Structures are given as C-alpha cells and as structure tokens.
Amino acid sequence: MANADRSAEQFRKMMETPIPKLILSLAAPTILSMLITSIYNLADTFFVGQISTSASGAVGIVSSLMAILQALGFMLGHGSGSIISRSLGSQNTDAATRFASTSFFTALVFGGIITAAGLLTLPDFMMLLGSTETILPHACAYARYILLAAPIMMSSLVMNNILRYEGKASFAMIGLVTGGLLNIALDPLFIFGLGMGTAGAGLATALSQTISFCILLSMFLRGKTVSQFRITAVTRSPAEFGTILMTGMPSFGRQGLNSIGGMLLNIAARGYGDAAVAGMSIVSRIFMFIISVAIGTGQGFQPVAGFNYGARKYRRVQQACLFTMAASFCFLSVILTACWFNAETLIRLFRDDPEVTAVALPAFRYQCFAMLLQPVIVAGNMLFQSIGKSGRATFLACCRQGVFFIPLILTLPRAFGLLGVEICQPIADVLTFFVTVPFLFPFLRQLVRMDEAEAAKA
C-alpha cells in the first residue's frame, strides 16, 4: 500500500470510528504492552529477591537509573509523537517523517552519552541513587548492562511512542511483548543457571531490549508506518527541535522526577536498613504494574486526541477523554480490590522476609486508596500533552513526583519516621488529583464550545 493510501486509511479510522471502540482497540495492545513490561520488571524483582535482601534492594536503585533513560526516551518519543499525530490529522506526512527521524537519531546519541558517563562513574552513580554499601556490589553488577543498552532502550521508547501516536499500537505491542517475555525467560537462566547473580538480571534486560529494538525498527524499515526514519530528514531547524523538546517536556518532567523521587525514597528508606529499601522497592514495582492499566488506557486515548484535535473535531476529543477516565476507573477498581485482599501474599512472593513485609504492607495499603485517583490524573496529563498544551501538561506531570512528592519525602520521614516514608506517595497522589481537576474539567467544557464554533463556521 502506498504511503498516501496508508495515511488516508488511518485518517478515516481516527475520525470516524466510534469513540469507545476506537479507544479500546488502541488501548488493548497498549495495556498488554505495559503489563508485559511491568511483568518483566516484577520478574527482575522476584528472581533477584531470591538471592538476598541486599540484592532485592538493588532493583530499586537501578529503577532510578532506568527512570532517567525513560525520561529522555519518553521526552523525545512523546514530543515527536504528539506532533506526528497532529500532522497526520492535518494530512502532513512530510512533517511526520521529519520529526520521527529527528527524535530517533537524537535518542541514539543521547543514549551513547549516558552509557559513557555512567560506566565511568558507576560506583559513585549508584551511591547517588541511594545505594547502601551492602547493596552497592549488586547495584553495580545490575546497572552495568543497563547502561550498555541505554541507546537501544531510549530509541525503542521513541519508536514505541511514534507507533502509538500513528494509531498502530498493535505493532508496538509485538516488539514490547516479545522483549518482555524473553526477559522473563532469560532471568532465571542467567541469574541461577549461569550463576551470574544480579548481573544476570541486567544482561537479561539488555538482551531482551535489543530484540525488542530490532522488531520495532523492522516496522519502520518494512514500510508499515506513515512516518519513516531517514538521516537526511533530520531537522536542521532549532525551532523544530525545540518544539519536540517542549512538547515532550511533560514526559521528561514526569519520568525525570520519578528518578529523583526514587533516589530520595531510597535515601530516606536506607536509614532504616536494607529491608526498608527492599520493601519500598517491591511496593513501587507492584504499583508500577497496577498503574500501567491506567497509563495504557491513556496511551490508547493519546492518538485519538491528537488526530481529532488536529482535524478540529473537538467534541470527539472531549468524549474520548471522558470515556478514558471511566474505563480506567473500572479497570483499576477490579485490580485494586483483588490486590487489597492478597496484599501480604503478593509482597512475600517477591521477598519472604518479615522485616521487608513489615515495611511494605502498610505502604501497600495506603497506596491502594490513592491509586483510584489515577484515571483523572493520567487523562488530564495525556490530553494536554497530546494536543500541544505543553505548559499545562508539564506542570501537571511535575506535580506527582516533583511539586508534591519531593518536599514530602524530605520532610515527613523526619517528623514521622518510617511511617513518613510509607505515606509520601499516597499523599502526593491525592494533592495531584485536586490540582488536576480545575485544569481538566473546565477545558473539557471549552472543547464543546470550540466544537460549536467550528460547526457555526461550516
């Protein structure tokens, strides 16, 4: 099929398919991709947790490193993807290729810089991320392979997001699911079968990410997408490059602050020993899995918002946002109910240590309540980013892990001890919800007025 035909077919799909059917069809592969990604993160936590409590703590330390890679990858991927979806909504395919090429090759360069800098300063880097002396050998062994794979991991995130924003989430799912399942299979082989310990978890992740990268890249090389990667298409305009960065800034803020927040959480927890670091790491990984449902549904909504906003179909944007919130809430309610009644079993699955459970269980309970607010938080953030309202999106993205979480993690543990460590994230979630509401719902009403104005012009 010619590129113009693919573009026209995709345009009709995004403009004419009923909203519930469209979002669920796009969200289903995205949710599956997110769940598989979270499962292989949980697999790392599970298998490494069988080594020792210190090794289990290393997973939390390296999570902050991976959040740095994700911050840059998502900034470039979401930044270009949002522009691409609006470009395709206005049927400008040349712009789509230009922004896709720019973000892909930039990710490779940024990833290479992080690899070099991280490997040269590895022990100090791990201590900065919150490692203790006993966790440090495990964290270094794990992080070394993650750093080597940094360019591949970042460019994979870019490709994944471009595919989603083009409305081809099923293609992104194939690459991510294959890599995730391979990671789960390789973990026990490398960790126990080859006796590599925590280094085996890092190598398994690096290899699986490489396979995922090759699959995703093949989608572009085989002409399955509207946008293409061409080194000659990389923009020479500082303004266009700046537009990618500004549009992707909400993702950078969100993921970058996740890294800083994770580092501060590790530092706050390490004052109570390796068991506290391990316990909070386990809770974070479990809820990363749970929130992936809300994020996956929201990511199914993003291309719908971008295409329709670019085509001036504002009422469809509003309808899509409301449906996304309702669907996410229903999905999360079912999952959280099951997790609440099996909380202790879940925690002990990853590390059967009474000291770890004593830290993790209360934190798990508090977070269950706050997680029900995520549909509104996620939908608001993704709406503003998808339609190019980067200022609002960046502020809201920074609230949860930055504006609220960082001051809380710096103050509450001093006032309440370990309890302060456990309640920081739930309180930050509640505060973020109350900030998001006055931004989101008046804008949804404004979209209806904008749609009425377009109808009057016609």
C-alpha positions in Angstrom: 0.0 0.0 0.0 1.3 3.5 -0.9 2.2 5.9 1.8 -0.6 8.2 0.8 -3.1 5.4 1.0 -1.9 4.3 4.4 -2.3 7.9 5.6 -5.8 8.3 4.2 -6.9 5.0 5.7 -5.5 5.8 9.1 -7.2 9.3 8.9 -10.6 7.8 8.3 -10.2 5.3 11.2 -9.3 8.0 13.7 -12.0 10.4 12.5 -15.0 8.0 12.0 -14.7 5.0 14.3 -17.0 5.3 17.4 -15.0 6.5 20.4 -15.4 3.5 22.8 -14.5 1.0 20.0 -11.6 3.2 18.8 -10.0 3.8 22.3 -10.4 0.2 23.4 -9.0 -1.1 20.2 -5.9 1.2 20.6 -5.7 0.7 24.4 -5.9 -3.1 24.4 -2.4 -3.7 22.8 -1.0 -0.8 24.7 -2.3 -2.1 28.1 -0.9 -5.5 27.2 2.4 -4.0 26.3 2.5 -2.0 29.6 1.5 -5.1 31.6 4.2 -7.2 30.0 6.8 -4.5 30.6 5.7 -4.3 34.2 5.7 -8.1 34.5 9.3 -8.4 33.4 10.2 -5.6 35.9 8.4 -7.7 38.5 10.3 -10.7 37.3 13.6 -9.0 37.9 12.3 -8.1 41.4 11.1 -11.7 42.0 14.2 -13.5 40.8 16.7 -11.1 42.3 14.8 -11.2 45.5 15.6 -14.9 45.8 19.3 -14.0 46.2 19.2 -11.8 49.2 17.6 -8.7 50.7 20.5 -6.5 49.6 20.2 -7.8 46.1 16.4 -7.1 46.2 17.3 -3.5 47.2 19.5 -3.2 44.1 16.4 -3.4 41.9 15.1 -0.2 43.5 18.4 1.5 43.0 18.6 0.6 39.3 15.0 1.6 38.8 16.0 5.2 39.3 18.6 4.7 36.5 16.0 3.3 34.2 13.7 6.2 35.0 16.4 8.5 33.7 16.6 6.6 30.4 12.8 6.6 30.2 12.7 10.3 30.9 14.8 11.1 27.9 13.2 8.4 25.7 9.7 9.5 26.5 10.5 13.1 26.1 11.7 12.5 22.5 9.0 9.9 21.8 6.0 11.7 23.2 7.3 15.0 21.9 7.6 13.9 18.3 4.6 11.5 18.6 2.3 14.3 19.6 3.4 16.4 16.7 3.2 13.5 14.3 -0.4 12.6 15.2 -1.5 16.2 14.8 0.5 16.4 11.5 -1.3 13.3 10.2 -4.6 14.7 11.4 -3.9 17.7 9.1 -2.5 15.2 6.5 1.1 16.5 6.5 3.1 13.3 6.1 6.4 15.1 5.3 6.4 16.7 8.7 5.7 13.3 10.3 8.9 11.8 8.8 11.0 14.8 9.7 10.0 14.7 13.4 10.2 10.9 13.6 13.8 10.9 12.1 14.9 13.7 14.4 13.7 12.0 17.6 15.1 8.6 16.7 18.6 9.6 15.9 18.7 12.0 18.8 17.8 9.2 21.2 20.7 7.1 19.9 23.2 10.0 20.5 21.8 10.8 24.0 21.9 7.1 24.9 25.5 6.9 23.9 26.4 9.8 26.1 24.7 8.3 29.1 26.5 4.9 28.6 29.9 6.6 28.6 29.2 8.9 31.6 27.5 6.1 33.6 30.2 3.5 33.2 33.0 5.9 34.0 31.3 6.9 37.4 29.4 3.7 38.2 30.0 3.2 42.0 29.5 6.9 42.8 26.5 7.0 40.5 24.8 4.1 42.4 25.5 5.7 45.8 24.0 8.9 44.4 20.8 6.9 43.5 20.5 5.8 47.1 22.5 2.6 47.4 23.9 1.4 50.7 27.4 -0.1 51.0 26.0 -3.7 51.1 23.6 -3.1 48.2 26.4 -1.4 46.1 28.0 -4.5 44.5 24.6 -5.8 43.4 23.6 -2.5 42.0 26.8 -2.0 40.0 26.6 -5.5 38.5 22.9 -4.9 37.5 23.4 -1.4 36.2 26.5 -2.1 34.1 24.4 -4.0 31.4 21.5 -1.5 31.6 24.0 1.3 30.8 25.4 -0.6 27.9 21.9 -1.0 26.4 21.0 2.7 27.0 21.0 3.8 23.4 18.8 0.9 22.3 16.4 1.3 25.3 15.9 5.0 24.6 15.4 4.6 20.8 13.0 1.8 21.4 10.9 4.1 23.6 10.9 6.6 20.7 9.7 4.0 18.2 7.1 2.6 20.5 5.6 6.1 21.1 5.6 7.0 17.4 3.8 3.8 16.5 1.2 4.5 19.2 0.7 8.1 18.1 0.2 6.9 14.5 -2.6 4.7 15.8 -0.6 1.4 15.3 -0.4 0.3 18.9 -0.6 -3.4 17.9 2.8 -3.0 16.1 4.4 -1.5 19.2 2.8 -4.3 21.3 4.6 -7.0 19.2 8.0 -5.6 19.9 7.4 -4.9 23.6 5.7 -8.2 24.4 8.4 -10.2 22.6 11.1 -8.5 24.6 9.2 -8.7 27.8 8.6 -12.5 27.5 12.2 -13.1 26.6 13.3 -11.1 29.6 11.2 -13.3 31.9 12.7 -16.5 30.3 16.3 -15.3 30.5 16.2 -14.0 34.1 16.3 -17.4 35.8 18.7 -18.8 33.2 21.3 -16.1 33.7 20.8 -15.4 37.4 20.8 -19.1 38.6 21.6 -21.3 35.6 24.8 -19.4 34.7 25.4 -18.2 38.3 25.6 -14.6 37.3 23.5 -13.3 40.2 22.2 -9.7 39.9 24.4 -9.2 36.8 22.3 -11.9 35.1 19.2 -9.8 35.6 20.9 -6.8 33.9 22.1 -8.9 31.0 18.7 -10.5 30.5 17.1 -7.0 30.3 19.8 -5.7 27.9 19.4 -8.7 25.5 15.6 -8.6 25.6 15.6 -4.8 24.9 17.9 -5.4 21.9 15.4 -7.9 20.4 12.6 -5.5 21.1 14.5 -2.8 19.3 15.1 -4.9 16.2 11.4 -5.8 16.0 10.2 -2.2 16.4 12.8 -0.9 13.9 11.7 -3.6 11.3 8.2 -2.0 11.3 9.6 1.3 10.0 12.1 -0.4 7.6 9.3 -2.6 6.1 7.1 0.4 5.4 4.4 -0.5 8.0 4.3 3.2 9.1 3.4 6.5 7.6 6.5 8.2 9.1 9.9 6.9 8.2 13.5 7.1 9.5 15.9 8.9 7.2 19.1 10.6 8.4 18.7 13.2 5.6 15.2 14.1 7.1 16.6 15.1 10.5 15.6 18.7 11.0 18.1 21.5 10.8 15.7 23.9 12.4 16.5 24.7 16.1 12.8 25.8 16.4 11.5 22.4 15.3 13.9 20.6 17.6 12.9 22.8 20.4 9.2 22.0 19.7 10.0 18.3 20.2 11.6 19.0 23.5 8.9 21.4 24.7 6.1 19.0 23.7 7.9 16.1 25.3 8.8 18.1 28.5 5.8 16.8 30.4 7.1 13.2 29.9 10.7 14.4 30.8 9.4 16.1 33.9 7.3 13.1 35.0 10.0 10.4 34.4 12.9 12.6 35.4 11.2 13.4 38.7 10.4 9.7 39.0 14.1 9.2 39.0 14.8 11.9 41.6 11.9 10.8 43.7 13.0 7.2 43.6 16.5 8.3 44.6 15.2 10.3 47.5 12.9 7.5 48.5 15.9 5.1 48.6 17.9 7.6 50.6 15.1 8.1 53.1 14.5 4.3 53.4 18.1 3.3 53.7 18.2 4.9 57.2 16.1 2.0 58.3 18.2 -0.7 56.7 18.3 -2.8 53.5 14.9 -4.3 54.4 13.3 -0.9 54.2 14.9 -0.2 50.8 13.8 -3.6 49.5 10.2 -3.2 50.9 9.6 0.2 49.3 11.2 -1.1 46.1 8.7 -4.1 46.0 5.7 -1.8 46.6 6.9 0.6 43.9 7.3 -2.3 41.4 3.8 -3.7 42.2 2.1 -0.4 41.7 4.1 0.3 38.6 2.3 -2.8 37.3 -1.1 -1.7 38.5 -0.9 1.9 37.2 0.2 0.5 33.8 -3.5 -0.2 33.2 -4.4 3.4 33.6 -1.4 4.6 31.6 -2.1 2.0 28.9 -5.7 3.2 28.5 -4.5 6.8 28.5 -2.0 5.9 25.8 -4.8 4.5 23.7 -6.5 7.9 24.1 -3.5 10.0 23.0 -3.5 9.4 19.3 -7.3 9.9 19.3 -6.9 13.2 21.0 -4.0 14.3 18.7 -5.7 13.3 15.4 -9.0 14.8 16.2 -7.7 18.0 17.7 -5.5 18.4 14.6 -8.7 17.9 12.5 -10.7 20.3 14.7 -13.0 17.6 15.9 -13.1 19.0 19.4 -16.2 17.3 20.7 -14.7 13.9 19.9 -11.6 14.9 21.9 -13.9 15.6 24.9 -15.9 12.4 24.5 -12.7 10.4 24.2 -11.3 11.9 27.4 -14.4 11.2 29.5 -14.6 7.6 28.2 -10.9 7.1 29.0 -11.4 8.2 32.6 -14.4 6.0 33.1 -12.8 2.9 31.6 -9.6 3.4 33.6 -11.5 3.7 36.8 -13.4 0.5 36.2 -10.2 -1.5 35.3 -8.4 -0.2 38.3 -11.2 -0.9 40.8 -11.2 -4.6 39.9 -7.4 -4.9 40.1 -7.1 -3.0 43.4 -9.8 -5.0 45.0 -8.0 -8.2 44.2 -4.7 -6.8 45.4 -6.1 -5.5 48.7 -7.3 -8.9 49.8 -4.0 -10.5 48.7 -1.5 -7.8 49.8 0.7 -9.8 52.2 0.9 -12.8 49.8 1.9 -10.5 47.0 4.7 -8.9 49.0 6.0 -12.2 50.3 6.1 -13.6 46.8 8.9 -11.2 46.0 10.9 -11.4 49.3 9.7 -13.7 52.1 11.4 -11.7 54.9 9.3 -10.5 57.9 11.3 -7.2 58.1 10.6 -6.5 54.5 6.9 -7.3 54.9 6.6 -5.1 58.0 7.7 -2.1 55.9 5.9 -2.9 52.6 2.5 -3.9 53.8 1.3 -0.6 55.3 2.8 1.3 52.3 0.9 -1.0 50.0 -2.4 -0.4 51.8 -2.1 3.4 51.7 -1.2 3.3 48.0 -4.3 1.2 47.1 -6.6 4.1 48.1 -4.7 6.8 46.3 -4.4 4.7 43.1 -8.2 5.2 42.4 -7.4 8.8 41.6 -5.1 8.0 38.8 -7.7 7.9 35.9 -8.3 11.6 36.3 -4.6 12.5 36.8 -3.4 10.4 33.8 -6.2 11.5 31.4 -5.6 15.2 32.2 -1.9 14.9 31.7 -2.2 13.0 28.4 -4.9 15.2 27.0 -2.9 18.4 27.3 0.3 16.8 26.0 -1.4 15.2 23.0 -2.9 18.5 21.9 0.3 20.5 22.3 -0.6 22.4 25.6 2.8 21.7 26.9 2.8 24.3 29.7 -0.2 22.8 31.4 0.9 19.3 30.7 4.4 19.9 32.1 3.1 21.4 35.3 0.6 18.6 35.9 3.3 16.0 35.1 5.7 17.5 37.6 3.1 17.6 40.4 3.0 14.0 41.5 6.7 13.2 41.7 8.1 16.7 42.0 6.0 19.6 43.3 4.4 17.4 46.0 6.4 14.2 46.4 9.9 15.7 46.8 9.0 18.1 49.6 7.0 15.4 51.3 9.9 12.8 51.2 12.3 15.4 52.5 10.1 16.4 55.5 7.7 13.6 56.5 10.3 11.0 57.4 11.9 13.5 59.8 8.6 14.0 61.5 7.1 10.5 61.4 10.0 8.2 60.9 9.3 5.1 58.7 5.6 6.0 58.5 6.6 9.2 56.8 8.4 7.2 54.1 5.4 5.0 53.6 2.7 7.7 53.2 4.6 10.2 51.0 3.4 8.8 47.6 -0.3 8.4 48.5 -0.4 12.0 49.9 1.3 13.3 46.7 -1.3 11.4 44.6 -4.2 13.0 46.5 -2.7 16.5 46.2 -2.1 16.0 42.4 -5.7 14.9 41.9 -7.0 18.1 43.5 -4.7 20.2 41.3 -5.6 18.4 38.1 -9.4 18.7 38.4 -9.6 22.5 38.0 -7.4 22.3 34.9 -9.1 19.4 33.2 -12.9 19.8 33.6 -13.2 23.5 32.6 -11.1 22.7 29.5 -13.4 19.8 28.6 -16.3 22.2 28.6 -14.3 24.6 26.5 -13.8 21.9 23.9 -17.6 21.7 23.4 -17.8 25.4 22.9 -14.9 25.2 20.4 -16.7 22.5 18.5 -19.9 24.5 18.4 -17.9 27.5 17.0 -16.4 25.2 14.2 -19.9 24.0 13.4 -21.2 27.6 13.1 -18.3 28.4 10.7 -19.3 25.5 8.5 
